Amino acid sequence: MLTLLPETVWNFVVIRSTVTVIGLYGETIEVPCNNGAAKPEDLIFTKWKYKMDDGTSGDLLVKQAHKEQAQIQAMDGYKDRVTIAANSSLMIQGGSLVDQRTFTCMVVYGSNLDEHPVDVLVHKKPLPPQIKDKAKELENGKLTSLGVCTAADANPAAVIMWSKNGKLLVADGKTIIITPSVKMDPSTGLSTTTSGLQYTAVKSDVGAKFTCTAKHSLETQVSAPETFVIHCEWTTLPPGGL
């Protein structure tokens, strides 16, 4: 195990500014060391550590310059998930929201020690949006619950918008009421966004196509279009008219 001796004197200890990288949920996350810059010629070793949930620092691995293999130091869930790439990047297998934390690459060369902290964010696009709990019909002039749009399992949470015939619907609190909500799954940390639409139909809405759109940093997705029967009450004139 590599140990930094107390009597070791570093001419320069430099902590660089923190950078941020975005990894994808379920995929390998690459955390660059010093933004991928070339290794110093007098490199002694590279070490990766991370900020644990309690705020203390935990060791992940160390790679000495003259050795082919890195020494895994992690004793927790990272033990079987981390490796180091040829360019000193930390590779984290099976990215999840537990990886949203700060990782630090420590580079020791000559008599210098540099630290390069990296904040990792993990994103996941939602499942394709769906309109559920659809109304059997809409009544002309009456505010009716048209349906609920769901965009599940995302990080960060998706934003849902409603459209009619491709034109954005804007809530006015009277004829159009949109009720959004977000719930997080405590086991995965992923969020599901729902949006309920109450709509007041008019006769011209016959054949109109309603869709919901889930906006997310990774992708914008549109639901399948839905049409609704518009119920209209017609007044029948008596024989002979008025």
N, C-alpha and C positions, 0 to 999 in steps of 0.2 A: 504493500500500500504506500502511495506517495504521500510524504508528509513535508510540510513547510516548516523548517526549523525556526525556533524563536529568534536565534541569533542572525538569521538571514536578513540582510539589509538590501532593500530595493531602492535603486536610485530614483525611479519614478513609479508611482502608483497612480494610474489614470483610470477614472470611471467615466466612460463615454455616455453621451445622452441616449436615452431609451428610444428604440425604434419599435414599430408595431408591424406585425405580419398577420395575415388572415389565412387560416387553414380551413380545410373542408372536413365536415363531419364524416367519420367513417373511413377517411383516407389518411395516407401518410402525411404528416405535417413536417415541413422542412423549416427549421429555425436557423437562419444564417448567423455565422460568427463574423463580427466586424463587417457586416454588409457584404460578405463574400470576398473581401479583399485578400490579396495574396498573403501567404504566411511569411512572417519575418525569417530571414536567413538563419538567424541564431536562435530559432525557436527551441525551447526546452520541453515544454508540455502545454497541452490545451485541456482545460477542465470545464465541464458543464455542471451547473447547479441550478436550483429552482427555489422559488418562494413557496413554502408549504402553507397549508390552510391556517396554521397558527401564527403565521408571519415570520417564522424562523427559516433559515436556509437549509436545504437538503442537497446532498451530493448525488449526482447522476452517474457520471463517468469521467475518466481521465485518460488521455492519450498522450503518451510520451513520444517525442519526435523520433527517437531511434527505434521504436517498436512498431510492429505491424498492427497488433491488436490493441484495442482499448480495454481498459479495466472497468467493468461495470461496478459502480459503488452503490447504486440504488438498492434499497431493501424493501420497497413497497411495490405498488402496482406498476411502477415504471421499470422495474427490474427486467422484465421480458419485453419491454416495448421500445427501448431506446438503443440507438446505435449512433455512430459518428461517421459522417461522409468524408471523402477524400479532401474536400475543401473546408473541413472542420464544422460543417453544419450539423446540428443535432437533428436526427430523424426520429420522429415519434410515430409509432404504428397505431392505426385505428383511432384517429383523432376523435375526441369527445369533449363535452363541455367542461370536464374536470381539467382539461388542458388549458383553460383560459386563465392564465397566470403569467408571472414574469420568470423567464429563463435567462440565465447569465452565462456568457462564455468568458472564461478567464484565460488569458493568453500570457504565458510567462516566457520571456526571451531575454537573453543577456542578463542584465540585472534590473529588468523592467517587468512590471506587472500591469496589464491592461484588463479592464472589465467592460464587457459589452452587453448591457441588459436588453432584452427583447420581450415586449408584451405580445402574447399570443391571443388572438381572437379566433373562435371557431364558428363558422357559419354553415347553415344548412337551409336549402330552399324548402318551402313547404310542399306537401303533396298537392297534386292538381286541385284547384278549388272546385267545389261541388255545391249545387243548390239543393237543399233538402227541405223537408217539411213544406212542400209546395202546396199552394192553394188549389182547390179543385176548380174554382172559377173566381173571377173578380166581378164585383157588382158596380155598375156604372154609378159614379158619384159617391161611392162609399169607401171610406178608408178600410183597407183589408190587408191582413198579413199575407204578403205574397210568397215569402220563403225565407230561409236562413242559408247564408253562404258560409262554408267552412273551408279554412286553409290550415291543415294540420301539420304538426311536427316540424316547426321551423325555428331557426335562431339566426338573427333576432326575429321577433314576431313579424309576420306579414301584415300589410295594410290592405284592407279590402275596400273596393269601390264598386258601386252599382252603375249599370248603364242600360239604357233602352234604345234599341236600334243603333248602338254604337255611340250614343251621346250620354255623357256623364249625368247621373241623377244627383241633384243637390237637395239635401234635406231642408225643408222649410218649417218643420214642426207642425204642419197642418195637413197638407195633401201628401207629403212625403216625409216619412219618419224612418231614420236609419239608426239602429241600436248596435254598436260594436262592443265586443268584449274579448278579452285575452285570458286564457288559462294556461298555466305552466304545469307540465308533468313533473312531479317531484322526483321521480326515479331517473329521468333522463335530462331534465332541465329544458326540454324542448317546449315550445309554445304553440298553442292552437288558437287561431283567431276566428271568431264567428261574427257575422253581421246580419242582423235581421232587418228586412225591408217591409215597411207598411206603405202601401201605395193606393192612391185614389185614382181609379181608372176612369177614362172617358171613352166615348164611342170610337174615337179615332185610334184607340189602342188595340183594336181588333187586329190580330196577326202580328202585333209588335213582339220583338225578340228581346228578352231580358237576359243579361249576363252579369256576372260578377268577376272582377279582376283582382288577383292577389299580387300586390307589388312587394318585391323583395330585392335586396341588394344583389342577389345572384341571378334572378330571373323574374320577369313579369309573366304571369300565366292567366289565361282567360278561361272561364268555365264554358261548358256547352250551353248554347242558347236555349231558352225556355219560352214557350208561348202559352197564353192562358185564354180560356173562354171568358168573354165579357158578357155578363148578364145584363140585359137592358129591359126595362119595363116600357112597353109600348101602349099608348093610349088609343083605344079603338073608338072611332066616332060612331054614333048611332045612325041607323038608316036615315038617309036624307040629309045627313050632315047636321051642322049646328043650326 
